[in-house]
Amino acid sequence: MLQTLKHNLKAVYARTYVRVISTFREPEWILTESLIPLLVVFAAATLYRVSGSEQLAGFAVVGGAMMAFWDNVLWLMASQFYWEKESGNLDLYIIAPISKMSILLGMSVGSIINTSVRAVLIVLIATYVLNIRVNVADPLAVLLVFVMTMSALYGLGMLMSSLYMLYGRGAYNLNDILSEPVYLLSGLYFPTIGRFSPFPWVVQFLASLIPLTFGIDGLRRTIILGQTVSEILPHIGVLSILSLVLIPLAWRTLIFMENLGRREGRLSLRWI
Amino acid sequence: MTFAAETVNLGRIFKNRGSVVKALEDVSLQIGRGQIFGLLGPNGAGKTTLVKILTTLLMPTSGKAYVYGYDVVNEAAKIRPLINLVSGADTPGYGLITVRENLWFYSMLYGLDRATAKQRIKTVIEQVGLKEVENELLRNLSTGYRQRMNLARGLVNEPAVLFLDEPTIGLDAVSARNIRRLIKEWVKGDSGRTVILTSHYMAEVEEMCAKVAVLNKGRIVAIGSPAELRSLVAEKTVAVIEAWFPSEAEPILDKIGNAYRTRDPATNVYRIRVVVDDWDETAEIVNIITSRGGKVLSLTKALPSFEDVYVKLVGGEEIVTDVET
């Protein structure tokens, strides 16, 4: 049991290493992928500021930083198995004596490390250029919300990756369909839950099912509004529930899809 | 002692958009340990499907398959530590990490400890001839080196059964020869290591394999050592005809049975190799060619080869004679 765990942790570490090292060997990616979200942040923050909403300008910075994570989940987690399938790596993962969940976990940890660098860059540059007032009263609250957001968000990424495992380019169309609505509903541009939200409660409820929504709201509260752990307990609670549901669901789905793929021949055949 | 691999009435059907394809039908095989076993057949014969089933990537739709006595359906987890797969059509690995890092990555999937992984990687890098590029990014390597890296990856866990699916496809003559030499050395001795090799290069199979199964349209049409298979045509005669055809007459080539052909696109000259029971049958073939304006440039008698066995068994479809290409 311990030996199996150790073996799988090695696989997690190895997959994390590959993802992190590959990204930092071409660091220009970090810059180009940080610049585009920055433009959106500048546009949104300026708009809020000229309309007299100083706090919302700060919200736009946090939203812009978190946009990088959503992009990463969509394009480098959910559709990753498509590329692995194309190169032949997916076959090798399947026949390796490891839980395929280790590969997904490694991809997630690597992605979180890489994207955190981008997100920090976005926050630092945008905060400096736009002269945003940051008000962190409880760093532990920021850390807790961030960790729980990553856990729930990458849980969703792992679930999507498992679901996409058997599909080819069709996964890309689904990504396109999901991309903008999630930007809108999760509050990347403006708050979508709570007192600043322009949406009726039904839409707010649906939006809250996206891990990013509570994550962004929690980070805005702790970074811009200076709230403490006791004030964001509902956020931590919701994000914990989402993590507890999404990660085991991703695991089950991965096993189901692998077996379905082996049964139907859709795992490694590239014409499907 | 259990077999390295065994199949019993194995079948696999694919259903895709209403059509049903029988990729494998009633395949029964017993592959002993410590040998190179060849699976020979034209494209679509079922070779890769069989390998995918034995490597636990695909489940059979009928029959049974075992590797080292373990059922591929219910005991896949016991098979996986014992095997590895190298497919010539694939280019696995990550381009932005080095050859050495790629090999380390795959060694971690097999749970090797640091010292063993280091030693194993050093050994396979030397065995496969990757020393001069071990610190190069994978994306900077030529096809030949990438294929060598792929083979090194397949050896890194020291599998008991190594599946090689068209390992030399697309390689230049020197690289292909090196890979064949390496595989033979890897199996040599009493290591008990088994290689299951698929190929449609007959000379490759004949050179490397102790035993060969010829597959056609999902079925095994012959099984035996290359020498045993060659005896199937020992009593026959082979006519080698060089002929030129006007393009509109090319369909008549299909009327010549038990033959395979290659064409020089520059001159449109065909080289046709025909297995005949009696030399007199060649007169009829010459007649077929000349009746539609074709010209016979030469007609020679040849000794039956391994290629002719293949022609007899599968009809010469999609044959590849030149292993050096």
Interface residues (C-beta under 8 A of the other chain):
Chain A: Q3 K6 H7 K10 A11 Y13 A14 R15 Y17 V18 I21 S22 T23 R25 E26 S87 G88 N89 D91 L92 Y93 I94 I95 A96 P97 I98 R262 R263 G265 L267 S268 L269 W271 I272
Chain B: R12 F14 N16 K52 T55 T56 L57 L58 M59 A77 R80 P81 I83 N84 L85 S87 A89 D90 T91 P92 G93 Y94 G95 L96 I97 E101 W104 F105 Y106 M108 L109 Y110 G111 L137 R153
